[in-house]
Amino acid sequence: MWWTRTPGRSEPCPNSDYITANRLDSARGWAVPSTHMSAMQSREIQLKPEQAAYLDEAVQAFKLEDAGKALRCLINYARENPDKRDEIFSEVRCTDC
């Protein structure tokens, strides 16, 4: 996970979505806006109320744009940590059965 200074925040924070959309300026140690960003795609996903509430809590706690940003951060974490893939996806979790 990359640690960066995100614009608008005074403290360094893990923010892989910002790093993904921007390039790291290694001389300065922080991310700078890229001139080329990949296009965003819209997807409709089904979430249980508890899952939506979890994303909303992350939005509030980390001052994110919206729940989509929170979900992108989770996806980027999973992508950046391939050693965690089985731990994330292979175990069936039924936390609200």
C-alpha positions as CSV (number, residue, x, y, z in Angstrom):
1,M,0.0,0.0,0.0
2,W,1.3,3.4,-0.9
3,W,1.3,6.2,1.6
4,T,0.8,9.7,0.2
5,R,-0.3,13.2,1.0
6,T,-3.7,13.6,-0.6
7,P,-4.7,17.1,-1.5
8,G,-6.9,18.5,1.2
9,R,-5.5,16.3,3.9
10,S,-2.7,17.3,6.2
11,E,-1.6,13.8,7.3
12,P,-0.2,11.0,5.1
13,C,-2.8,8.3,4.4
14,P,-3.1,5.1,2.5
15,N,-5.0,6.0,-0.6
16,S,-4.4,3.6,-3.4
17,D,-7.2,5.1,-5.5
18,Y,-5.4,8.5,-5.6
19,I,-2.1,6.8,-6.5
20,T,-3.8,4.7,-9.2
21,A,-5.2,7.8,-10.9
22,N,-2.0,9.8,-10.4
23,R,1.7,9.3,-10.7
24,L,4.1,9.2,-7.8
25,D,6.7,12.0,-7.8
26,S,9.6,10.1,-6.3
27,A,11.7,13.2,-5.9
28,R,9.1,14.9,-3.6
29,G,7.5,11.7,-2.2
30,W,3.9,12.6,-3.0
31,A,1.5,12.1,-5.8
32,V,0.9,14.7,-8.5
33,P,-2.0,14.8,-10.9
34,S,-1.5,12.7,-14.1
35,T,-2.5,14.1,-17.4
36,H,-4.0,10.7,-18.4
37,M,-6.6,8.9,-16.3
38,S,-8.4,5.8,-17.3
39,A,-12.1,6.2,-18.0
40,M,-14.6,5.3,-15.2
41,Q,-17.3,2.8,-15.9
42,S,-20.6,2.7,-14.2
43,R,-21.8,-0.5,-12.7
44,E,-25.0,-1.3,-10.8
45,I,-24.2,-3.6,-7.8
46,Q,-26.5,-5.1,-5.2
47,L,-25.5,-4.5,-1.6
48,K,-27.2,-5.5,1.6
49,P,-28.0,-2.5,3.9
50,E,-25.2,-3.4,6.3
51,Q,-22.7,-3.4,3.4
52,A,-23.9,0.0,2.1
53,A,-23.7,1.3,5.7
54,Y,-20.1,0.1,5.9
55,L,-19.2,2.0,2.8
56,D,-21.0,5.1,4.1
57,E,-19.1,4.9,7.4
58,A,-15.8,4.8,5.5
59,V,-16.9,7.8,3.4
60,Q,-17.5,9.8,6.6
61,A,-14.5,8.5,8.6
62,F,-11.9,9.2,5.8
63,K,-13.7,12.2,4.1
64,L,-14.0,10.3,0.8
65,E,-16.0,11.6,-2.2
66,D,-18.7,8.9,-2.0
67,A,-19.3,5.2,-1.6
68,G,-17.9,4.5,-5.0
69,K,-14.6,5.9,-3.9
70,A,-14.7,3.7,-0.8
71,L,-15.4,0.7,-3.0
72,R,-12.5,1.6,-5.4
73,C,-10.1,1.8,-2.4
74,L,-11.1,-1.7,-1.3
75,I,-10.8,-3.1,-4.9
76,N,-7.4,-1.4,-5.3
77,Y,-6.2,-2.9,-2.0
78,A,-7.2,-6.3,-3.2
79,R,-5.4,-5.8,-6.5
80,E,-2.2,-4.5,-4.9
81,N,-2.0,-7.4,-2.5
82,P,-2.3,-10.6,-4.7
83,D,-1.1,-12.6,-1.7
84,K,-4.4,-11.8,0.0
85,R,-6.6,-12.9,-2.9
86,D,-7.5,-16.3,-1.5
87,E,-8.0,-14.8,2.0
88,I,-10.4,-12.3,0.5
89,F,-12.3,-14.3,-2.0
90,S,-12.1,-18.1,-1.3
91,E,-13.5,-18.2,2.2
92,V,-17.3,-18.0,2.2
93,R,-18.4,-15.5,4.8
94,C,-22.0,-15.3,5.9
95,T,-21.9,-12.4,8.4
96,D,-25.6,-11.6,8.1
97,C,-27.3,-14.9,7.5
